[in-house]
Amino acid sequence: MADRRDALLARVATLYYYHDLSQQEIAQQLGISRSNISRLLKEAREQGVVEIHIHHPINRNMELERQLIERFGLRAAGVADDDPGDQSSPLQRSAQLAAMILDDCLVGARVLAISWGTTVHAIVDSFAPRRRHDVEVVQLMGGVSSVEPTIDGPALVQRLARTLTGRYRYLHAPLIVDRPEVAQALLSQRNIAEALEVATSADVALVGIGALDASMSSLLRAGYLSAEEFAMIAAQGVVGDICARHFDREGRPAAPEIDARLVAVRLDQLAAIPTVIGAACSVKKAAAIRGALRGGYLDIFVTDSATAEAVLLLDAQRQRELQELGALPA
């Protein structure tokens, strides 16, 4: 019954917002009163079937974008500049910019695969496509339901799909399990294997970048990594992760003992997706972002100006270190 009600709400909202029909025209088409159409549109907004976003102009720092593209060989970059007159946070501004870039990248796409987390959640919140995309939304990694549910994969997949065609595919599995053999057993399950196959064949992927910082790690907060495991991988030189796949400061895959327990796409599989959009904000994530960029996992990177400056400075310092060690030409 609830599904039928949601379908009615979606149909009325589509006719009103996408096809520009008046409430009276919708009432005549569906055979119900105009006052009922008005109530259904109000209910659609209250239930989250329709989300209305007001997008303020975003100042972009073109010089920092150029430097990121040239330094890391990116296809494109988006840097939301500081704006004293804008009360929104750097994350909100960057998320709005990433949502606009995502809209452009979805032209002609059939499958969009996403990770989860605070940044991806902010982008989904800001996403209001300017055109219709015939896209199925899928998960790149298993769920972490013990974290705040609104930033978990299944919730984000469903919410993002509502703004598109309504088609989505869950990955019915936890992100991290206790033992490698359990992960292998899950990966051999047909529905999980099929979901991951669709994810790895996506046209576009949207991912956040996690930092190995105890104050910011969702994996640590969720209890998927113990404090001991967290300290262990930090000692191994891990600086960050994408889809819970960890890497060192040069972007090389790391922490194989954690990798073996994951239900998620691998880094090499992610890099093979034609368009990978990565987004992250916070100077604390500079090392993780640099690792992701040096690893070649992203085609497009979106951030704020302070974070972009920190990443570029860190990379310049590291390049000088490598030159002094003779690992790079002077």
C-alpha positions as CSV (number, residue, x, y, z in Angstrom):
1,M,0.0,0.0,0.0
2,A,2.8,2.4,0.9
3,D,4.6,1.6,-2.4
4,R,1.4,2.5,-4.3
5,R,1.1,5.8,-2.4
6,D,4.8,6.6,-3.1
7,A,4.3,5.8,-6.8
8,L,1.3,8.2,-6.9
9,L,3.3,10.9,-5.2
10,A,6.2,10.4,-7.6
11,R,3.8,10.5,-10.6
12,V,2.1,13.7,-9.6
13,A,5.4,15.3,-8.8
14,T,6.8,14.3,-12.2
15,L,3.9,15.7,-14.1
16,Y,4.1,19.0,-12.1
17,Y,7.8,19.6,-11.9
18,Y,9.2,17.8,-15.0
19,H,6.4,18.1,-17.5
20,D,5.1,21.6,-16.3
21,L,1.5,20.5,-16.2
22,S,-0.8,22.7,-14.0
23,Q,-2.5,21.2,-11.0
24,Q,-5.8,21.3,-12.9
25,E,-4.3,19.5,-15.9
26,I,-2.9,16.8,-13.6
27,A,-6.3,16.5,-11.9
28,Q,-8.1,15.9,-15.2
29,Q,-5.5,13.4,-16.4
30,L,-5.6,11.3,-13.2
31,G,-9.3,11.8,-12.5
32,I,-9.0,13.3,-9.1
33,S,-9.8,16.8,-7.7
34,R,-7.4,19.7,-8.0
35,S,-7.4,20.1,-4.2
36,N,-6.2,16.5,-3.9
37,I,-3.3,17.3,-6.3
38,S,-2.3,20.2,-4.2
39,R,-2.3,18.0,-1.1
40,L,-0.3,15.3,-2.9
41,L,2.4,17.8,-4.0
42,K,2.7,19.0,-0.4
43,E,2.9,15.4,0.9
44,A,5.6,14.6,-1.8
45,R,7.8,17.4,-0.4
46,E,7.2,16.4,3.2
47,Q,8.0,12.7,2.5
48,G,11.2,13.6,0.6
49,V,9.9,12.3,-2.8
50,V,10.5,15.9,-3.9
51,E,13.4,17.9,-2.7
52,I,13.8,21.6,-3.6
53,H,17.2,23.2,-3.5
54,I,18.1,26.8,-4.1
55,H,21.5,27.0,-5.7
56,H,23.4,30.2,-5.1
57,P,26.2,31.1,-7.6
58,I,29.4,29.4,-6.6
59,N,32.7,31.3,-6.9
60,R,35.3,29.0,-8.4
61,N,39.1,29.4,-8.1
62,M,40.2,28.8,-11.7
63,E,43.9,29.1,-10.9
64,L,43.8,26.4,-8.3
65,E,41.7,24.2,-10.6
66,R,44.4,24.7,-13.3
67,Q,47.2,23.7,-10.9
68,L,45.4,20.6,-9.8
69,I,44.7,19.5,-13.4
70,E,48.3,20.1,-14.4
71,R,49.9,18.6,-11.3
72,F,47.9,15.4,-11.1
73,G,46.9,14.8,-14.7
74,L,43.2,15.3,-14.0
75,R,40.6,15.6,-16.7
76,A,38.9,18.4,-14.7
77,A,38.8,20.0,-11.3
78,G,36.4,22.1,-9.3
79,V,37.5,24.3,-6.5
80,A,34.9,26.3,-4.5
81,D,36.5,29.6,-3.5
82,D,36.0,31.3,-0.2
83,D,33.2,33.8,-0.3
84,P,32.9,36.2,2.7
85,G,29.3,37.0,1.8
86,D,28.3,33.3,1.7
87,Q,27.3,31.8,5.1
88,S,27.5,28.2,3.8
89,S,30.4,26.0,4.8
90,P,33.2,25.0,2.5
91,L,31.7,21.5,2.4
92,Q,28.3,22.8,1.3
93,R,29.8,25.0,-1.4
94,S,32.0,22.2,-2.7
95,A,29.0,19.8,-2.6
96,Q,27.0,22.2,-4.7
97,L,29.8,22.4,-7.2
98,A,30.3,18.7,-7.3
99,A,26.5,18.2,-7.8
100,M,26.6,20.5,-10.9
101,I,29.7,18.7,-12.3
102,L,27.9,15.3,-11.7
103,D,24.9,16.5,-13.6
104,D,27.1,17.3,-16.6
105,C,28.9,14.0,-16.4
106,L,25.7,12.0,-16.4
107,V,24.8,13.0,-20.0
108,G,24.5,9.8,-21.9
109,A,25.4,7.6,-18.9
110,R,23.5,4.5,-18.0
111,V,24.9,3.5,-14.6
112,L,26.1,5.7,-11.7
113,A,27.9,4.0,-8.9
114,I,28.5,5.8,-5.5
115,S,30.3,5.3,-2.3
116,W,29.0,6.7,1.0
117,G,30.0,9.2,3.7
118,T,29.5,12.8,4.8
119,T,30.8,14.3,1.6
120,V,28.7,12.1,-0.7
121,H,25.7,12.7,1.5
122,A,26.2,16.5,1.0
123,I,26.4,16.1,-2.7
124,V,23.3,14.0,-2.9
125,D,21.6,16.7,-0.8
126,S,22.6,19.3,-3.3
127,F,21.9,17.3,-6.5
128,A,19.1,18.8,-8.6
129,P,19.6,17.8,-12.2
130,R,18.9,20.3,-14.9
131,R,18.0,17.6,-17.4
132,R,16.6,14.1,-17.4
133,H,19.1,11.3,-17.0
134,D,18.2,7.6,-17.7
135,V,20.5,6.3,-15.1
136,E,20.5,3.4,-12.6
137,V,22.2,4.1,-9.3
138,V,24.3,1.4,-7.6
139,Q,26.5,0.9,-4.6
140,L,30.3,0.6,-4.8
141,M,30.6,-0.9,-1.4
142,G,28.7,-2.7,1.3
143,G,26.8,-0.9,4.0
144,V,27.8,0.3,7.5
145,S,24.4,0.5,9.1
146,S,25.8,1.2,12.6
147,V,27.0,4.6,11.4
148,E,24.5,7.5,11.0
149,P,22.0,5.9,8.6
150,T,21.5,9.0,6.4
151,I,25.1,8.8,5.2
152,D,25.1,5.0,4.5
153,G,25.1,3.5,1.0
154,P,21.6,2.2,0.7
155,A,20.0,5.4,1.9
156,L,22.1,7.5,-0.4
157,V,21.5,5.3,-3.4
158,Q,17.7,5.5,-2.9
159,R,17.7,9.2,-2.4
160,L,19.8,9.9,-5.4
161,A,17.7,7.6,-7.6
162,R,14.6,9.6,-6.6
163,T,16.0,12.6,-8.4
164,L,16.7,10.5,-11.5
165,T,14.7,7.6,-12.9
166,G,14.0,5.9,-9.5
167,R,16.0,2.9,-10.5
168,Y,18.6,1.7,-8.1
169,R,20.4,-1.5,-7.0
170,Y,21.5,-2.3,-3.4
171,L,24.6,-4.2,-2.5
172,H,23.1,-6.5,0.2
173,A,26.2,-7.0,2.3
174,P,28.2,-5.5,5.1
175,L,31.3,-3.5,4.2
176,I,33.7,-5.3,6.5
177,V,33.4,-8.8,7.9
178,D,35.5,-10.6,10.6
179,R,37.4,-13.0,8.4
180,P,38.6,-13.2,4.8
181,E,36.8,-16.4,4.2
182,V,33.5,-14.8,5.2
183,A,34.2,-12.0,2.6
184,Q,34.9,-14.6,-0.1
185,A,31.7,-16.5,0.7
186,L,29.7,-13.2,0.4
187,L,31.4,-12.2,-2.8
188,S,30.5,-15.6,-4.3
189,Q,26.8,-15.0,-3.6
190,R,25.1,-14.4,-6.9
191,N,23.2,-11.2,-6.0
192,I,26.2,-9.6,-4.4
193,A,28.5,-10.6,-7.3
194,E,26.0,-9.2,-9.8
195,A,25.6,-5.9,-7.9
196,L,29.4,-5.5,-7.9
197,E,29.6,-6.4,-11.5
198,V,27.1,-3.6,-12.4
199,A,29.1,-1.2,-10.1
200,T,32.4,-1.9,-11.8
201,S,30.9,-1.5,-15.3
202,A,29.4,1.9,-14.3
203,D,29.9,4.9,-16.6
204,V,30.3,7.3,-13.7
205,A,31.4,6.9,-10.1
206,L,31.1,9.4,-7.3
207,V,33.3,8.8,-4.3
208,G,34.5,10.4,-1.1
209,I,38.0,10.2,0.2
210,G,38.6,9.1,3.8
211,A,41.6,10.2,5.9
212,L,43.4,8.1,8.4
213,D,42.5,10.5,11.2
214,A,40.8,9.2,14.3
215,S,38.5,12.3,14.6
216,M,37.2,11.8,11.0
217,S,37.2,8.0,10.4
218,S,33.7,6.6,9.8
219,L,35.2,3.1,9.9
220,L,36.6,3.7,13.3
221,R,33.4,5.3,14.6
222,A,31.3,2.4,13.3
223,G,33.5,-0.1,15.0
224,Y,34.5,-1.8,11.8
225,L,38.1,-1.0,12.6
226,S,39.4,-1.4,16.2
227,A,41.7,1.2,17.7
228,E,44.5,-1.4,17.5
229,E,43.8,-2.1,13.8
230,F,43.7,1.7,13.1
231,A,47.1,2.2,14.8
232,M,48.5,-0.8,12.9
233,I,47.6,0.4,9.5
234,A,48.8,4.0,10.4
235,A,52.1,2.4,11.3
236,Q,52.2,0.8,7.8
237,G,52.1,4.2,6.2
238,V,48.4,4.3,5.2
239,V,47.1,7.8,4.7
240,G,43.6,7.3,3.4
241,D,41.0,5.2,1.7
242,I,38.4,5.2,-1.1
243,C,35.5,2.7,-0.7
244,A,37.4,1.5,2.4
245,R,40.3,0.4,0.2
246,H,43.4,1.9,1.9
247,F,46.5,3.4,0.2
248,D,49.8,5.0,1.2
249,R,50.9,8.5,0.5
250,E,51.8,7.6,-3.1
251,G,48.5,6.0,-3.7
252,R,49.7,2.4,-3.6
253,P,47.2,-0.1,-2.2
254,A,47.9,-0.9,1.5
255,A,46.6,-2.8,4.5
256,P,46.0,-6.1,2.7
257,E,44.7,-7.7,5.9
258,I,41.8,-5.2,5.9
259,D,41.3,-5.5,2.1
260,A,40.8,-9.2,2.4
261,R,37.7,-8.6,4.7
262,L,36.0,-6.1,2.4
263,V,32.9,-6.3,0.2
264,A,33.6,-3.5,-2.1
265,V,35.1,-2.6,-5.5
266,R,38.9,-2.8,-5.7
267,L,41.0,0.3,-6.4
268,D,42.0,-1.0,-9.8
269,Q,38.4,-1.6,-10.7
270,L,37.4,1.9,-9.6
271,A,40.2,3.4,-11.7
272,A,38.9,1.5,-14.8
273,I,35.5,3.3,-14.6
274,P,35.4,5.9,-17.4
275,T,34.6,8.9,-15.1
276,V,35.4,8.9,-11.4
277,I,34.5,12.0,-9.5
278,G,36.2,12.4,-6.1
279,A,35.2,15.0,-3.6
280,A,36.7,15.8,-0.2
281,C,37.0,18.9,2.0
282,S,39.3,19.5,5.0
283,V,43.0,20.4,5.3
284,K,43.2,17.3,7.6
285,K,42.6,15.2,4.5
286,A,45.4,16.7,2.4
287,A,47.6,13.6,2.6
288,A,44.7,11.3,1.8
289,I,43.7,13.4,-1.2
290,R,47.2,13.6,-2.5
291,G,47.5,9.8,-2.2
292,A,44.3,9.3,-4.1
293,L,45.4,11.7,-6.8
294,R,48.9,10.2,-7.1
295,G,47.3,6.8,-7.3
296,G,45.4,7.8,-10.4
297,Y,42.0,6.8,-9.0
298,L,40.2,10.0,-9.9
299,D,39.4,11.7,-13.2
300,I,37.7,14.8,-11.6
301,F,38.4,16.2,-8.2
302,V,36.2,18.7,-6.3
303,T,37.1,20.5,-3.1
304,D,37.4,24.0,-1.5
305,S,40.2,26.4,-1.9
306,A,41.9,25.9,1.5
307,T,42.0,22.1,0.9
308,A,43.3,22.5,-2.7
309,E,46.1,24.8,-1.4
310,A,47.1,22.3,1.3
311,V,47.2,19.4,-1.2
312,L,49.3,21.4,-3.7
313,L,51.7,22.5,-0.9
314,L,52.0,19.0,0.4
315,D,52.7,17.6,-3.0
316,A,55.4,20.2,-3.7
317,Q,57.1,19.3,-0.5
318,R,56.9,15.6,-1.3
319,Q,58.3,16.2,-4.8
320,R,61.3,18.1,-3.3
321,E,61.9,15.2,-0.8
322,L,61.9,12.7,-3.7
323,Q,64.3,14.8,-5.7
324,E,66.7,15.0,-2.7
325,L,66.5,11.2,-2.4
326,G,67.3,10.9,-6.1
327,A,63.9,9.2,-6.8
328,L,63.0,12.1,-9.2
329,P,65.0,14.1,-11.6
330,A,65.9,17.6,-10.3
